[in-house]
Amino acid sequence: MERENEILHINEEVSTEYEISALMKAFDGGPILYFHNVKGYENNVVGGVCGAKKRICRALKTNLEKIYEKISQACEHPKEPQITESGSVMEVLEKPNLNRIPVLTHYFGDGGPYITSAIVSALSPDGEFENVSIHRLQVLDEKHLAIRLVPRHLHKLWLMAKEKGRDLDIAISIGVHPAISIASTAPVPYGVNEYAVANRLMNGRLKLIECPNVNAHAPADAEIILEARISASKMVNEGPLVDITGTHDIIRKQPLIEVLNVMHRENYIYQALLPGGSEHKILMGLGREVMIWKIVSMVVPHVKAVNLTVGGCGWLHAVISIEKQTDGDAKNAILAAFAAHPSLKHVVVVDTDIDVYDPNEVEWAIATRFQGDEDLIVIRNVRGSTLDPSGDQKTGLTTKMGLDATKPLDKPTESFKKAEIPVNDKIKRLIDELKSIQQRT
Ligand code: MN
């Protein structure tokens, strides 16, 4: 990344309280930020590693057109990773003191410092598989965290341990290969080991260690590992924290984590992730885009692209471009997209000549190809995201809307065509030249 000019180094002294997060917000979606002088801490902080899709493509050795296929393939053909005796993360073993780790306080009004980039892994009670997922972790004191457990896989494992009156062993790993972060948010069903998905994405190069003090595995080359347990009985106030919508999520009673031991590299780098920033949106959204791509592909002939848009929090709004054969295809695509991603609130379906990443083109399609009385689907009282403050955050019920902004097939297609001006080689060269001059000034 250094060679490709993707890292911005910051040598000025900056605080973990608001200062680093303010810089991360100012450069959101841009380069990786590397903080070399963190006030009150010995270790460096890096932020925004997965904040651009091009860097993720680079890490997975793929491109934007093939990434859905690649992740989808890895989800369907996971490969168990190798277990090794030791790794660079075991260079230093020590008693927990979370106050020594440069954890960021991100937004004014947040409940305190939060670890936001960590992957949490736990074994199923029968030891059959390991679940890996990302959770926000609120630092409460030297050795306690609060974890937000939405009712998904880790929550299920916690409930199963709880029924037996046991705490759940976990490994919390900070600073991992992007493939692991992506696998941990990938749309795989309960029972699939996300480490094995990551290992497939890494072409079999993932190595795990067995944690010495808890029943869990962790990446051998992580920066930091916290060996910990989620309490079966102790619940604490968790929140508030700005989440993916950029608004403060509510305070809830959530399980307490006790940290037993810490392992880390000698001069570890703490990996920060800005809540509501583009890295958060990409990591949360990419797996969902894969799912939408896959499910919509089952009901229409061809899906060209899917974008969970930045303005839609990378989570609530999708734009999907399809090649349709009949006029009903776009509406089926809308319904399939809602089924594929339950948090999805608004979806726009466009033809393949529209760039799903360009909001102006999408709006143009709505302006010239959409009729509100015929092309709009509204579904009331369905489950949506509890993160959306305009929905019912207690029940999760919301109203969804789908817009069919594809050209109607019963009208002449010429009337919907984007007008073109022929560009010969001379003019193309001149445009490129003028653009590069303009960029320099
Ligand atoms: Mn899982």
Boltz pocket constraint, residues with backbone or C-beta under 6 A from the ligand:
constraints:
  - pocket:
      binder: B
      contacts: [[A, 131], [A, 132], [A, 133], [A, 153], [A, 188], [A, 189], [A, 190], [A, 191], [A, 192], [A, 194]]
      max_distance: 6.0
